[in-house]
Each structure stands twice: as structure tokens, then as C-alpha cells.
């Protein structure tokens, strides 16, 4: 994933970490979550990338597909 180091500003709703190795699925999930009013961390394509993000960010919930 090319945007794995982007950390959004929290804008209400939940702060959701998205881990998905299929870019189109990850992008679709990100758009659905943002449309529902949540902020998305990632998406990232690997657990290793997710763990790196967790060193500096603290999401409310994570989804690993």
C-alpha cells in the first residue's frame, strides 16, 4: 500500500486501522468507513506495516481482512 504512513486527523466517529492486502478491497472499506463518519488509519497491506503504525498511533478498533 502506498499510503501506509498517512495518519488522518480524527474527525469524529471511531479511529479505525485497516489492514488488507488487496488494494481495491482496502480502498472500498476505507471509503465506506469514511462515509459513515469514521477516520481511517492506513490502509496497510501487511501485519508488519500495521505494527509499525501502532508504534505512533492508537486506533479505537482494527479490521484485518
SEFIZA-3560 file (N, C-alpha, C; in Angstrom, 3 decimals):
REM SEFIZA-3560
<numar><xx>0.845</xx><yy>-1.175</yy><zz>0.000</zz><atom>N</atom></numar>
<numar><xx>0.000</xx><yy>0.000</yy><zz>0.000</zz><atom>CA</atom></numar>
<numar><xx>0.890</xx><yy>1.237</yy><zz>0.000</zz><atom>C</atom></numar>
<numar><xx>0.534</xx><yy>2.183</yy><zz>-0.769</zz><atom>N</atom></numar>
<numar><xx>1.371</xx><yy>3.360</yy><zz>-0.899</zz><atom>CA</atom></numar>
<numar><xx>1.146</xx><yy>4.389</yy><zz>0.188</zz><atom>C</atom></numar>
<numar><xx>0.018</xx><yy>4.357</yy><zz>0.864</zz><atom>N</atom></numar>
<numar><xx>-0.267</xx><yy>5.381</yy><zz>1.856</zz><atom>CA</atom></numar>
<numar><xx>-0.202</xx><yy>4.859</yy><zz>3.282</zz><atom>C</atom></numar>
<numar><xx>0.634</xx><yy>3.854</yy><zz>3.527</zz><atom>N</atom></numar>
<numar><xx>0.615</xx><yy>3.224</yy><zz>4.835</zz><atom>CA</atom></numar>
<numar><xx>1.122</xx><yy>4.107</yy><zz>5.952</zz><atom>C</atom></numar>
<numar><xx>1.824</xx><yy>5.198</yy><zz>5.665</zz><atom>N</atom></numar>
<numar><xx>2.333</xx><yy>6.039</yy><zz>6.726</zz><atom>CA</atom></numar>
<numar><xx>1.458</xx><yy>7.268</yy><zz>6.965</zz><atom>C</atom></numar>
<numar><xx>0.352</xx><yy>7.402</yy><zz>6.251</zz><atom>N</atom></numar>
<numar><xx>-0.530</xx><yy>8.541</yy><zz>6.435</zz><atom>CA</atom></numar>
<numar><xx>-1.367</xx><yy>8.346</yy><zz>7.684</zz><atom>C</atom></numar>
<numar><xx>-1.421</xx><yy>9.391</yy><zz>8.514</zz><atom>N</atom></numar>
<numar><xx>-2.242</xx><yy>9.350</yy><zz>9.703</zz><atom>CA</atom></numar>
<numar><xx>-3.258</xx><yy>10.483</yy><zz>9.627</zz><atom>C</atom></numar>
<numar><xx>-4.533</xx><yy>10.160</yy><zz>9.505</zz><atom>N</atom></numar>
<numar><xx>-5.546</xx><yy>11.201</yy><zz>9.353</zz><atom>CA</atom></numar>
<numar><xx>-5.800</xx><yy>11.947</yy><zz>10.659</zz><atom>C</atom></numar>
<numar><xx>-6.358</xx><yy>13.129</yy><zz>10.517</zz><atom>N</atom></numar>
<numar><xx>-6.846</xx><yy>13.847</yy><zz>11.682</zz><atom>CA</atom></numar>
<numar><xx>-8.145</xx><yy>13.196</yy><zz>12.111</zz><atom>C</atom></numar>
<numar><xx>-8.309</xx><yy>13.020</yy><zz>13.409</zz><atom>N</atom></numar>
<numar><xx>-9.550</xx><yy>12.436</yy><zz>13.904</zz><atom>CA</atom></numar>
<numar><xx>-10.674</xx><yy>13.435</yy><zz>13.733</zz><atom>C</atom></numar>
<numar><xx>-11.740</xx><yy>13.002</yy><zz>13.096</zz><atom>N</atom></numar>
<numar><xx>-12.833</xx><yy>13.914</yy><zz>12.795</zz><atom>CA</atom></numar>
<numar><xx>-14.152</xx><yy>13.451</yy><zz>13.396</zz><atom>C</atom></numar>
<numar><xx>-14.103</xx><yy>12.659</yy><zz>14.412</zz><atom>N</atom></numar>
<numar><xx>-15.322</xx><yy>12.107</yy><zz>14.995</zz><atom>CA</atom></numar>
<numar><xx>-15.443</xx><yy>10.640</yy><zz>14.623</zz><atom>C</atom></numar>
<numar><xx>-16.394</xx><yy>9.974</yy><zz>15.216</zz><atom>N</atom></numar>
<numar><xx>-16.545</xx><yy>8.551</yy><zz>14.956</zz><atom>CA</atom></numar>
<numar><xx>-15.362</xx><yy>7.784</yy><zz>15.530</zz><atom>C</atom></numar>
<numar><xx>-15.177</xx><yy>6.587</yy><zz>15.058</zz><atom>N</atom></numar>
<numar><xx>-14.079</xx><yy>5.743</yy><zz>15.509</zz><atom>CA</atom></numar>
<numar><xx>-12.828</xx><yy>5.994</yy><zz>14.677</zz><atom>C</atom></numar>
<numar><xx>-11.687</xx><yy>5.702</yy><zz>15.248</zz><atom>N</atom></numar>
<numar><xx>-10.400</xx><yy>5.753</yy><zz>14.569</zz><atom>CA</atom></numar>
<numar><xx>-10.058</xx><yy>4.305</yy><zz>14.233</zz><atom>C</atom></numar>
<numar><xx>-10.123</xx><yy>3.936</yy><zz>12.941</zz><atom>N</atom></numar>
<numar><xx>-10.082</xx><yy>2.542</yy><zz>12.511</zz><atom>CA</atom></numar>
<numar><xx>-8.798</xx><yy>2.249</yy><zz>11.737</zz><atom>C</atom></numar>
<numar><xx>-8.056</xx><yy>1.255</yy><zz>12.190</zz><atom>N</atom></numar>
<numar><xx>-6.903</xx><yy>0.752</yy><zz>11.450</zz><atom>CA</atom></numar>
<numar><xx>-7.397</xx><yy>-0.308</yy><zz>10.480</zz><atom>C</atom></numar>
<numar><xx>-7.070</xx><yy>-0.127</yy><zz>9.185</zz><atom>N</atom></numar>
<numar><xx>-7.482</xx><yy>-1.083</yy><zz>8.151</zz><atom>CA</atom></numar>
<numar><xx>-6.245</xx><yy>-1.806</yy><zz>7.638</zz><atom>C</atom></numar>
<numar><xx>-6.257</xx><yy>-3.147</yy><zz>7.763</zz><atom>N</atom></numar>
<numar><xx>-5.178</xx><yy>-3.994</yy><zz>7.266</zz><atom>CA</atom></numar>
<numar><xx>-5.785</xx><yy>-4.927</yy><zz>6.228</zz><atom>C</atom></numar>
<numar><xx>-5.377</xx><yy>-4.744</yy><zz>4.979</zz><atom>N</atom></numar>
<numar><xx>-5.925</xx><yy>-5.549</yy><zz>3.869</zz><atom>CA</atom></numar>
<numar><xx>-4.907</xx><yy>-5.563</yy><zz>2.747</zz><atom>C</atom></numar>
<numar><xx>-4.574</xx><yy>-6.744</yy><zz>2.238</zz><atom>N</atom></numar>
<numar><xx>-3.538</xx><yy>-6.833</yy><zz>1.205</zz><atom>CA</atom></numar>
<numar><xx>-4.064</xx><yy>-6.617</yy><zz>-0.210</zz><atom>C</atom></numar>
<numar><xx>-5.355</xx><yy>-6.595</yy><zz>-0.408</zz><atom>N</atom></numar>
<numar><xx>-5.928</xx><yy>-6.303</yy><zz>-1.722</zz><atom>CA</atom></numar>
<numar><xx>-6.291</xx><yy>-4.819</yy><zz>-1.764</zz><atom>C</atom></numar>
<numar><xx>-5.616</xx><yy>-4.067</yy><zz>-2.626</zz><atom>N</atom></numar>
<numar><xx>-5.761</xx><yy>-2.619</yy><zz>-2.638</zz><atom>CA</atom></numar>
<numar><xx>-7.194</xx><yy>-2.169</yy><zz>-2.875</zz><atom>C</atom></numar>
<numar><xx>-7.897</xx><yy>-2.797</yy><zz>-3.818</zz><atom>N</atom></numar>
<numar><xx>-9.256</xx><yy>-2.364</yy><zz>-4.131</zz><atom>CA</atom></numar>
<numar><xx>-10.224</xx><yy>-2.608</yy><zz>-2.972</zz><atom>C</atom></numar>
<numar><xx>-10.068</xx><yy>-3.724</yy><zz>-2.299</zz><atom>N</atom></numar>
<numar><xx>-10.906</xx><yy>-4.005</yy><zz>-1.128</zz><atom>CA</atom></numar>
<numar><xx>-10.593</xx><yy>-3.008</yy><zz>-0.025</zz><atom>C</atom></numar>
<numar><xx>-9.299</xx><yy>-2.740</yy><zz>0.205</zz><atom>N</atom></numar>
<numar><xx>-8.902</xx><yy>-1.790</yy><zz>1.236</zz><atom>CA</atom></numar>
<numar><xx>-9.451</xx><yy>-0.401</yy><zz>0.947</zz><atom>C</atom></numar>
<numar><xx>-9.368</xx><yy>0.026</yy><zz>-0.292</zz><atom>N</atom></numar>
<numar><xx>-9.865</xx><yy>1.344</yy><zz>-0.672</zz><atom>CA</atom></numar>
<numar><xx>-11.378</xx><yy>1.421</yy><zz>-0.499</zz><atom>C</atom></numar>
<numar><xx>-12.086</xx><yy>0.377</yy><zz>-0.882</zz><atom>N</atom></numar>
<numar><xx>-13.531</xx><yy>0.331</yy><zz>-0.730</zz><atom>CA</atom></numar>
<numar><xx>-13.920</xx><yy>0.394</yy><zz>0.745</zz><atom>C</atom></numar>
<numar><xx>-13.235</xx><yy>-0.374</yy><zz>1.571</zz><atom>N</atom></numar>
<numar><xx>-13.511</xx><yy>-0.361</yy><zz>3.011</zz><atom>CA</atom></numar>
<numar><xx>-13.221</xx><yy>1.011</yy><zz>3.602</zz><atom>C</atom></numar>
<numar><xx>-12.113</xx><yy>1.619</yy><zz>3.194</zz><atom>N</atom></numar>
<numar><xx>-11.770</xx><yy>2.957</yy><zz>3.679</zz><atom>CA</atom></numar>
<numar><xx>-12.873</xx><yy>3.960</yy><zz>3.328</zz><atom>C</atom></numar>
<numar><xx>-13.337</xx><yy>3.921</yy><zz>2.096</zz><atom>N</atom></numar>
<numar><xx>-14.390</xx><yy>4.853</yy><zz>1.667</zz><atom>CA</atom></numar>
<numar><xx>-15.688</xx><yy>4.619</yy><zz>2.441</zz><atom>C</atom></numar>
<numar><xx>-16.048</xx><yy>3.358</yy><zz>2.679</zz><atom>N</atom></numar>
<numar><xx>-17.268</xx><yy>3.067</yy><zz>3.432</zz><atom>CA</atom></numar>
<numar><xx>-17.157</xx><yy>3.580</yy><zz>4.864</zz><atom>C</atom></numar>
<numar><xx>-16.002</xx><yy>3.360</yy><zz>5.485</zz><atom>N</atom></numar>
<numar><xx>-15.821</xx><yy>3.826</yy><zz>6.860</zz><atom>CA</atom></numar>
<numar><xx>-15.853</xx><yy>5.344</yy><zz>6.939</zz><atom>C</atom></numar>
<numar><xx>-15.191</xx><yy>6.019</yy><zz>6.006</zz><atom>N</atom></numar>
<numar><xx>-15.185</xx><yy>7.481</yy><zz>5.999</zz><atom>CA</atom></numar>
<numar><xx>-16.572</xx><yy>8.033</yy><zz>5.714</zz><atom>C</atom></numar>
<numar><xx>-17.318</xx><yy>7.397</yy><zz>4.824</zz><atom>N</atom></numar>
<numar><xx>-18.693</xx><yy>7.824</yy><zz>4.550</zz><atom>CA</atom></numar>
<numar><xx>-19.574</xx><yy>7.680</yy><zz>5.783</zz><atom>C</atom></numar>
<numar><xx>-19.246</xx><yy>6.721</yy><zz>6.644</zz><atom>N</atom></numar>
<numar><xx>-20.006</xx><yy>6.506</yy><zz>7.872</zz><atom>CA</atom></numar>
<numar><xx>-19.548</xx><yy>7.426</yy><zz>9.007</zz><atom>C</atom></numar>
<numar><xx>-18.552</xx><yy>8.300</yy><zz>8.720</zz><atom>N</atom></numar>
<numar><xx>-18.115</xx><yy>9.276</yy><zz>9.715</zz><atom>CA</atom></numar>
<numar><xx>-16.924</xx><yy>8.873</yy><zz>10.549</zz><atom>C</atom></numar>
<numar><xx>-16.222</xx><yy>7.821</yy><zz>10.147</zz><atom>N</atom></numar>
<numar><xx>-15.062</xx><yy>7.369</yy><zz>10.901</zz><atom>CA</atom></numar>
<numar><xx>-13.769</xx><yy>7.843</yy><zz>10.242</zz><atom>C</atom></numar>
<numar><xx>-12.690</xx><yy>7.878</yy><zz>11.023</zz><atom>N</atom></numar>
<numar><xx>-11.362</xx><yy>8.196</yy><zz>10.496</zz><atom>CA</atom></numar>
<numar><xx>-10.613</xx><yy>6.894</yy><zz>10.286</zz><atom>C</atom></numar>
<numar><xx>-9.827</xx><yy>6.814</yy><zz>9.211</zz><atom>N</atom></numar>
<numar><xx>-9.134</xx><yy>5.579</yy><zz>8.865</zz><atom>CA</atom></numar>
<numar><xx>-7.624</xx><yy>5.781</yy><zz>8.957</zz><atom>C</atom></numar>
<numar><xx>-6.979</xx><yy>4.859</yy><zz>9.630</zz><atom>N</atom></numar>
<numar><xx>-5.528</xx><yy>4.785</yy><zz>9.691</zz><atom>CA</atom></numar>
<numar><xx>-5.108</xx><yy>3.715</yy><zz>8.696</zz><atom>C</atom></numar>
<numar><xx>-4.270</xx><yy>4.081</yy><zz>7.745</zz><atom>N</atom></numar>
<numar><xx>-3.906</xx><yy>3.166</yy><zz>6.682</zz><atom>CA</atom></numar>
<numar><xx>-4.681</xx><yy>3.517</yy><zz>5.435</zz><atom>C</atom></numar>
<numar><xx>-5.094</xx><yy>2.566</yy><zz>4.685</zz><atom>N</atom></numar>
<numar><xx>-4.920</xx><yy>1.130</yy><zz>4.908</zz><atom>CA</atom></numar>
<numar><xx>-3.483</xx><yy>0.674</yy><zz>4.669</zz><atom>C</atom></numar>
<numar><xx>-3.146</xx><yy>-0.419</yy><zz>5.300</zz><atom>N</atom></numar>
<numar><xx>-1.840</xx><yy>-1.045</yy><zz>5.113</zz><atom>CA</atom></numar>
<numar><xx>-2.045</xx><yy>-2.462</yy><zz>4.610</zz><atom>C</atom></numar>
<numar><xx>-1.014</xx><yy>-3.002</yy><zz>3.958</zz><atom>N</atom></numar>
<numar><xx>-1.145</xx><yy>-4.297</yy><zz>3.319</zz><atom>CA</atom></numar>
<numar><xx>-0.606</xx><yy>-5.474</yy><zz>4.096</zz><atom>C</atom></numar>
<numar><xx>0.118</xx><yy>-5.221</yy><zz>5.195</zz><atom>N</atom></numar>
<numar><xx>0.699</xx><yy>-6.320</yy><zz>5.961</zz><atom>CA</atom></numar>
<numar><xx>0.566</xx><yy>-6.067</yy><zz>7.455</zz><atom>C</atom></numar>
<numar><xx>0.645</xx><yy>-7.140</yy><zz>8.215</zz><atom>N</atom></numar>
<numar><xx>0.622</xx><yy>-7.015</yy><zz>9.673</zz><atom>CA</atom></numar>
<numar><xx>1.860</xx><yy>-6.248</yy><zz>10.146</zz><atom>C</atom></numar>
<numar><xx>2.992</xx><yy>-6.466</yy><zz>9.495</zz><atom>N</atom></numar>
<numar><xx>4.218</xx><yy>-5.759</yy><zz>9.880</zz><atom>CA</atom></numar>
<numar><xx>4.047</xx><yy>-4.248</yy><zz>9.735</zz><atom>C</atom></numar>
<numar><xx>3.437</xx><yy>-3.811</yy><zz>8.637</zz><atom>N</atom></numar>
<numar><xx>3.184</xx><yy>-2.381</yy><zz>8.431</zz><atom>CA</atom></numar>
<numar><xx>2.209</xx><yy>-1.856</yy><zz>9.481</zz><atom>C</atom></numar>
<numar><xx>1.219</xx><yy>-2.657</yy><zz>9.833</zz><atom>N</atom></numar>
<numar><xx>0.263</xx><yy>-2.254</yy><zz>10.858</zz><atom>CA</atom></numar>
<numar><xx>0.960</xx><yy>-2.084</yy><zz>12.205</zz><atom>C</atom></numar>
<numar><xx>1.853</xx><yy>-2.988</yy><zz>12.534</zz><atom>N</atom></numar>
<numar><xx>2.578</xx><yy>-2.882</yy><zz>13.798</zz><atom>CA</atom></numar>
<numar><xx>3.441</xx><yy>-1.633</yy><zz>13.848</zz><atom>C</atom></numar>
<numar><xx>4.030</xx><yy>-1.254</yy><zz>12.701</zz><atom>N</atom></numar>
<numar><xx>4.815</xx><yy>-0.009</yy><zz>12.660</zz><atom>CA</atom></numar>
<numar><xx>3.918</xx><yy>1.195</yy><zz>12.938</zz><atom>C</atom></numar>
<numar><xx>2.726</xx><yy>1.202</yy><zz>12.368</zz><atom>N</atom></numar>
<numar><xx>1.795</xx><yy>2.303</yy><zz>12.623</zz><atom>CA</atom></numar>
<numar><xx>1.377</xx><yy>2.357</yy><zz>14.086</zz><atom>C</atom></numar>
<numar><xx>1.236</xx><yy>1.195</yy><zz>14.695</zz><atom>N</atom></numar>
<numar><xx>0.799</xx><yy>1.156</yy><zz>16.091</zz><atom>CA</atom></numar>
<numar><xx>1.847</xx><yy>1.678</yy><zz>17.055</zz><atom>C</atom></numar>
<numar><xx>3.085</xx><yy>1.852</yy><zz>16.573</zz><atom>N</atom></numar>
<numar><xx>4.113</xx><yy>2.476</yy><zz>17.415</zz><atom>CA</atom></numar>
<numar><xx>3.791</xx><yy>3.941</yy><zz>17.687</zz><atom>C</atom></numar>
<numar><xx>3.084</xx><yy>4.590</yy><zz>16.749</zz><atom>N</atom></numar>
<numar><xx>2.842</xx><yy>6.027</yy><zz>16.899</zz><atom>CA</atom></numar>
<numar><xx>1.356</xx><yy>6.411</yy><zz>16.910</zz><atom>C</atom></numar>
<numar><xx>0.469</xx><yy>5.482</yy><zz>16.650</zz><atom>N</atom></numar>
<numar><xx>-0.959</xx><yy>5.797</yy><zz>16.611</zz><atom>CA</atom></numar>
<numar><xx>-1.711</xx><yy>4.780</yy><zz>17.446</zz><atom>C</atom></numar>
<numar><xx>-2.845</xx><yy>5.194</yy><zz>17.952</zz><atom>N</atom></numar>
<numar><xx>-3.641</xx><yy>4.343</yy><zz>18.831</zz><atom>CA</atom></numar>
<numar><xx>-5.100</xx><yy>4.333</yy><zz>18.363</zz><atom>C</atom></numar>
<numar><xx>-5.396</xx><yy>3.467</yy><zz>17.378</zz><atom>N</atom></numar>
<numar><xx>-6.768</xx><yy>3.411</yy><zz>16.865</zz><atom>CA</atom></numar>
<numar><xx>-7.726</xx><yy>2.833</yy><zz>17.900</zz><atom>C</atom></numar>
<numar><xx>-9.001</xx><yy>3.139</yy><zz>17.716</zz><atom>N</atom></numar>
<numar><xx>-10.035</xx><yy>2.585</yy><zz>18.600</zz><atom>CA</atom></numar>
<numar><xx>-10.316</xx><yy>1.127</yy><zz>18.268</zz><atom>C</atom></numar>
<numar><xx>-10.188</xx><yy>0.789</yy><zz>16.987</zz><atom>N</atom></numar>
<numar><xx>-10.514</xx><yy>-0.553</yy><zz>16.522</zz><atom>CA</atom></numar>
<numar><xx>-9.669</xx><yy>-0.844</yy><zz>15.275</zz><atom>C</atom></numar>
<numar><xx>-9.485</xx><yy>-2.125</yy><zz>14.982</zz><atom>N</atom></numar>
<numar><xx>-8.754</xx><yy>-2.512</yy><zz>13.785</zz><atom>CA</atom></numar>
<numar><xx>-9.537</xx><yy>-3.580</yy><zz>13.049</zz><atom>C</atom></numar>
<numar><xx>-9.412</xx><yy>-3.555</yy><zz>11.733</zz><atom>N</atom></numar>
<numar><xx>-10.007</xx><yy>-4.605</yy><zz>10.918</zz><atom>CA</atom></numar>
<numar><xx>-8.902</xx><yy>-5.246</yy><zz>10.090</zz><atom>C</atom></numar>
<numar><xx>-8.774</xx><yy>-6.544</yy><zz>10.216</zz><atom>N</atom></numar>
<numar><xx>-7.786</xx><yy>-7.311</yy><zz>9.454</zz><atom>CA</atom></numar>
<numar><xx>-8.557</xx><yy>-8.306</yy><zz>8.610</zz><atom>C</atom></numar>
<numar><xx>-8.489</xx><yy>-8.121</yy><zz>7.311</zz><atom>N</atom></numar>
<numar><xx>-9.283</xx><yy>-8.968</yy><zz>6.425</zz><atom>CA</atom></numar>
<numar><xx>-8.364</xx><yy>-9.956</yy><zz>5.733</zz><atom>C</atom></numar>
//
